[in-house]
Amino acid sequence: MQLEHHVDRREVGAQTVGTPAFFRMADVIRITALSRATVYRRIAEGKFPPPVHIGGRACRWPRAALQQWIDDPESYSNIPQSPAQ
């Protein structure tokens, strides 16, 4: 009986390597150049994406939410808009 090495044939693209799905506070501070206090103040004001809890006391910022803020920080709002009546 001959044993063959298992070969994983999945393709790994540039999008999946090196780009995390969630960012830690240290990453958010580095990326945005905001202080920790400013990040939390803007979250309270609805002007920065809130973190998501990923288990225990750990929370992270989703890449898509952070990118949305980076694309337009001045008009970003995480306050739900009420439907027009």
C-alpha positions as CSV (number, residue, x, y, z in Angstrom):
1,M,0.0,0.0,0.0
2,Q,1.4,3.4,-1.0
3,L,0.6,6.5,1.0
4,E,0.2,9.7,-0.9
5,H,0.7,13.1,0.6
6,H,-2.5,15.1,1.1
7,V,-2.5,18.1,-1.2
8,D,-4.8,21.0,-0.5
9,R,-5.8,22.3,-3.9
10,R,-7.8,25.3,-2.7
11,E,-6.6,28.6,-4.2
12,V,-5.6,31.3,-1.9
13,G,-6.0,34.7,-3.4
14,A,-4.4,38.0,-2.5
15,Q,-7.6,39.1,-0.7
16,T,-7.4,36.2,1.8
17,V,-3.8,36.5,2.7
18,G,-2.7,39.3,5.0
19,T,-6.0,41.1,5.3
20,P,-7.8,40.3,8.5
21,A,-11.6,40.1,8.6
22,F,-11.6,41.9,11.9
23,F,-9.3,44.6,13.4
24,R,-8.1,45.0,16.9
25,M,-8.1,48.4,18.7
26,A,-4.4,48.8,18.1
27,D,-5.0,48.3,14.4
28,V,-7.9,50.8,14.4
29,I,-5.7,53.4,16.1
30,R,-2.9,52.8,13.6
31,I,-5.2,52.9,10.5
32,T,-7.3,55.9,11.5
33,A,-4.7,57.9,13.4
34,L,-7.4,58.5,16.1
35,S,-6.7,58.0,19.8
36,R,-8.5,55.3,21.8
37,A,-10.6,57.9,23.6
38,T,-11.6,59.6,20.3
39,V,-12.6,56.2,18.8
40,Y,-14.9,55.6,21.7
41,R,-16.2,59.1,21.8
42,R,-17.1,59.0,18.1
43,I,-18.8,55.6,18.6
44,A,-21.0,57.2,21.3
45,E,-21.8,60.1,18.9
46,G,-22.7,57.7,16.1
47,K,-19.8,58.9,14.0
48,F,-17.6,55.7,14.0
49,P,-18.5,52.0,13.6
50,P,-19.0,50.2,16.8
51,P,-17.0,47.0,17.4
52,V,-18.7,43.6,17.4
53,H,-18.3,41.2,20.3
54,I,-16.6,38.0,19.1
55,G,-16.6,36.1,22.4
56,G,-15.9,36.7,26.0
57,R,-14.6,40.3,26.4
58,A,-13.1,40.3,23.0
59,C,-14.4,42.8,20.4
60,R,-13.2,43.7,17.0
61,W,-14.1,46.0,14.1
62,P,-15.3,44.4,10.9
63,R,-13.2,45.3,7.8
64,A,-16.3,46.4,5.8
65,A,-17.5,48.8,8.6
66,L,-14.0,50.3,9.0
67,Q,-13.7,50.7,5.2
68,Q,-17.0,52.5,5.1
69,W,-15.8,55.0,7.6
70,I,-12.4,55.4,5.8
71,D,-14.2,56.1,2.5
72,D,-16.2,59.0,4.0
73,P,-15.4,59.8,7.6
74,E,-17.2,63.2,7.6
75,S,-20.6,61.9,6.7
76,Y,-20.4,58.5,8.3
77,S,-23.3,57.7,10.7
78,N,-24.1,54.5,12.5
79,I,-27.4,55.9,13.7
80,P,-30.3,54.1,12.0
81,Q,-32.3,56.4,9.7
82,S,-36.0,56.4,10.3
83,P,-38.1,55.7,7.2
84,A,-39.6,58.8,5.5
85,Q,-43.3,59.3,6.2
